[in-house]
Amino acid sequence: MQSTVPELLLILLDMLNDSGAPAQRGFALWTLGQLVENTGSVVTPYQKFPTLLDTLLSFLKTEQQHFVRLAANIFLAYWLQIFQIVIEILS
């Protein structure tokens, strides 16, 4: 699974940038969360795609679809929780 993470990230980021398909963006966010949760690739998405965090934060600020805002919020909350654990382990 780890070897396919970069390819999956590219597909998901393409889906996230499609402003004409809010349901697609919501499902892409949900899938991104599942990918991070099940592969442990917490930092990889942000290393390979430095604009991802800005994209997610803009969903929280401007997205009109509740489902997409909720998916972005859940993903960010999960990612921050895991990232804090990683930092504590490394400290």
Backbone as CSV, one residue per row, in Angstrom:
resi,resn,N_x,N_y,N_z,CA_x,CA_y,CA_z,C_x,C_y,C_z
1,MET,0.825,-1.200,0.000,0.000,0.000,0.000,0.868,1.261,0.000
2,GLN,1.978,1.222,0.746,2.833,2.402,0.856,3.347,2.865,-0.503
3,SER,3.590,1.926,-1.401,4.148,2.299,-2.704,3.129,3.043,-3.577
4,THR,1.850,2.886,-3.281,0.818,3.559,-4.082,0.363,4.887,-3.487
5,VAL,0.839,5.215,-2.283,0.405,6.446,-1.610,0.650,7.693,-2.460
6,PRO,1.844,7.901,-3.036,2.042,9.112,-3.847,1.078,9.214,-5.031
7,GLU,0.824,8.095,-5.689,-0.112,8.113,-6.825,-1.535,8.420,-6.364
8,LEU,-1.933,7.823,-5.255,-3.271,8.093,-4.708,-3.406,9.549,-4.279
9,LEU,-2.353,10.104,-3.695,-2.383,11.509,-3.286,-2.599,12.431,-4.484
10,LEU,-1.936,12.141,-5.586,-2.124,12.956,-6.794,-3.578,12.928,-7.262
11,ILE,-4.170,11.757,-7.265,-5.573,11.619,-7.695,-6.486,12.382,-6.745
12,LEU,-6.267,12.207,-5.447,-7.116,12.879,-4.459,-6.972,14.393,-4.519
13,LEU,-5.763,14.877,-4.718,-5.569,16.330,-4.815,-6.217,16.891,-6.066
14,ASP,-6.204,16.143,-7.149,-6.935,16.551,-8.349,-8.419,16.688,-8.042
15,MET,-8.946,15.712,-7.311,-10.366,15.743,-6.950,-10.672,16.924,-6.031
16,LEU,-9.754,17.229,-5.112,-9.972,18.348,-4.186,-10.026,19.688,-4.902
17,ASN,-9.320,19.801,-6.001,-9.262,21.074,-6.725,-10.387,21.259,-7.723
18,ASP,-11.293,20.309,-7.829,-12.418,20.427,-8.755,-13.566,21.165,-8.063
19,SER,-13.627,22.472,-8.262,-14.622,23.291,-7.562,-16.049,23.043,-8.044
20,GLY,-16.207,22.398,-9.185,-17.541,22.132,-9.712,-18.177,20.865,-9.193
21,ALA,-17.462,20.142,-8.322,-17.986,18.868,-7.827,-17.806,18.770,-6.315
22,PRO,-18.699,19.419,-5.537,-18.528,19.431,-4.085,-18.604,18.036,-3.454
23,ALA,-19.462,17.179,-3.965,-19.543,15.830,-3.399,-18.231,15.090,-3.628
24,GLN,-17.654,15.274,-4.786,-16.371,14.648,-5.107,-15.284,15.145,-4.157
25,ARG,-15.282,16.437,-3.854,-14.301,16.985,-2.920,-14.482,16.405,-1.525
26,GLY,-15.735,16.270,-1.120,-16.012,15.686,0.201,-15.522,14.255,0.299
27,PHE,-15.791,13.476,-0.734,-15.332,12.088,-0.718,-13.817,11.998,-0.831
28,ALA,-13.203,12.921,-1.557,-11.739,12.940,-1.648,-11.129,13.233,-0.278
29,LEU,-11.727,14.151,0.466,-11.250,14.456,1.816,-11.396,13.247,2.729
30,TRP,-12.543,12.596,2.644,-12.777,11.414,3.472,-11.755,10.326,3.129
31,THR,-11.526,10.118,1.842,-10.571,9.109,1.395,-9.160,9.461,1.839
32,LEU,-8.815,10.737,1.768,-7.505,11.187,2.226,-7.325,10.864,3.707
33,GLY,-8.355,11.098,4.489,-8.313,10.756,5.913,-8.119,9.273,6.139
34,GLN,-8.834,8.466,5.369,-8.684,7.012,5.477,-7.278,6.567,5.086
35,LEU,-6.751,7.183,4.050,-5.411,6.847,3.567,-4.371,7.146,4.645
36,VAL,-4.470,8.321,5.250,-3.524,8.711,6.301,-3.682,7.807,7.517
37,GLU,-4.915,7.547,7.895,-5.175,6.734,9.080,-4.681,5.297,8.904
38,ASN,-4.909,4.723,7.744,-4.611,3.310,7.548,-3.196,3.015,7.069
39,THR,-2.487,4.024,6.611,-1.113,3.787,6.171,-0.098,4.418,7.111
40,GLY,-0.553,5.294,7.989,0.368,5.981,8.881,1.171,7.069,8.185
41,SER,0.787,7.422,6.981,1.483,8.462,6.212,0.983,9.830,6.643
42,VAL,1.377,10.242,7.836,0.881,11.491,8.393,1.574,12.693,7.771
43,VAL,2.869,12.633,7.610,3.649,13.769,7.144,3.782,13.775,5.626
44,THR,3.771,12.603,5.010,4.002,12.483,3.565,3.143,13.417,2.713
45,PRO,1.824,13.497,2.958,1.024,14.380,2.099,1.485,15.835,2.133
46,TYR,1.926,16.294,3.298,2.336,17.696,3.433,3.745,17.936,2.907
47,GLN,4.574,16.906,2.946,5.920,17.041,2.380,5.855,17.100,0.864
48,LYS,5.073,16.230,0.278,5.001,16.151,-1.178,4.131,17.251,-1.779
49,PHE,3.156,17.737,-1.005,2.216,18.745,-1.500,2.073,19.847,-0.455
50,PRO,3.023,20.781,-0.438,3.045,21.806,0.612,1.823,22.719,0.623
51,THR,1.069,22.785,-0.455,-0.122,23.645,-0.475,-1.367,22.937,0.078
52,LEU,-1.227,21.670,0.455,-2.384,20.910,0.930,-3.010,21.536,2.167
53,LEU,-2.197,21.940,3.118,-2.745,22.538,4.335,-3.521,23.808,4.024
54,ASP,-3.001,24.654,3.149,-3.721,25.869,2.748,-5.049,25.522,2.079
55,THR,-5.041,24.493,1.251,-6.277,24.063,0.584,-7.309,23.615,1.601
56,LEU,-6.888,22.809,2.566,-7.812,22.315,3.592,-8.362,23.456,4.445
57,LEU,-7.490,24.385,4.803,-7.943,25.526,5.611,-8.909,26.411,4.821
58,SER,-8.689,26.539,3.521,-9.614,27.350,2.726,-10.984,26.682,2.634
59,PHE,-11.020,25.350,2.661,-12.321,24.661,2.689,-13.089,25.041,3.942
60,LEU,-12.390,25.156,5.057,-13.058,25.521,6.304,-13.586,26.952,6.261
61,LYS,-12.886,27.827,5.543,-13.261,29.232,5.496,-14.330,29.532,4.452
62,THR,-14.251,28.907,3.286,-15.073,29.357,2.163,-16.052,28.334,1.606
63,GLU,-15.881,27.071,1.942,-16.721,26.031,1.332,-18.182,26.191,1.750
64,GLN,-19.076,26.137,0.773,-20.506,26.282,1.039,-21.167,24.953,1.410
65,GLN,-20.596,23.866,0.943,-21.177,22.550,1.214,-20.767,22.067,2.607
66,HIS,-21.777,21.809,3.430,-21.529,21.374,4.807,-20.688,20.100,4.838
67,PHE,-20.979,19.157,3.959,-20.278,17.877,3.936,-18.778,18.065,3.696
68,VAL,-18.410,18.968,2.807,-17.001,19.203,2.502,-16.310,19.880,3.691
69,ARG,-16.971,20.872,4.300,-16.394,21.525,5.487,-16.201,20.527,6.621
70,LEU,-17.210,19.674,6.813,-17.134,18.668,7.866,-15.990,17.687,7.599
71,ALA,-15.861,17.227,6.372,-14.788,16.292,6.023,-13.420,16.946,6.226
72,ALA,-13.277,18.212,5.849,-12.005,18.923,6.046,-11.702,19.071,7.533
73,ASN,-12.711,19.399,8.310,-12.541,19.566,9.748,-12.116,18.254,10.401
74,ILE,-12.776,17.166,10.046,-12.443,15.858,10.616,-11.023,15.462,10.241
75,PHE,-10.664,15.652,8.971,-9.323,15.283,8.537,-8.267,16.099,9.268
76,LEU,-8.461,17.404,9.359,-7.480,18.256,10.043,-7.368,17.897,11.524
77,ALA,-8.488,17.629,12.169,-8.459,17.268,13.588,-7.707,15.961,13.785
78,TYR,-7.973,14.979,12.943,-7.280,13.697,13.046,-5.795,13.884,12.788
79,TRP,-5.450,14.608,11.733,-4.053,14.801,11.380,-3.295,15.511,12.501
80,LEU,-3.889,16.543,13.083,-3.227,17.271,14.164,-3.014,16.384,15.385
81,GLN,-3.976,15.535,15.686,-3.851,14.623,16.817,-2.696,13.647,16.591
82,ILE,-2.630,13.052,15.413,-1.557,12.106,15.099,-0.210,12.824,15.066
83,PHE,-0.184,14.009,14.475,1.066,14.765,14.381,1.609,15.090,15.774
84,GLN,0.730,15.440,16.713,1.164,15.718,18.085,1.772,14.479,18.728
85,ILE,1.178,13.323,18.480,1.704,12.071,19.031,3.096,11.796,18.475
86,VAL,3.261,11.999,17.174,4.569,11.781,16.549,5.613,12.709,17.149
87,ILE,5.253,13.980,17.344,6.190,14.943,17.926,6.567,14.529,19.347
88,GLU,5.591,14.069,20.129,5.875,13.639,21.497,6.819,12.433,21.506
89,ILE,6.616,11.519,20.587,7.473,10.329,20.520,8.895,10.724,20.148
90,LEU,9.032,11.674,19.215,10.347,12.084,18.757,11.073,12.992,19.747
91,SER,10.347,13.578,20.672,10.976,14.505,21.628,11.668,13.775,22.749
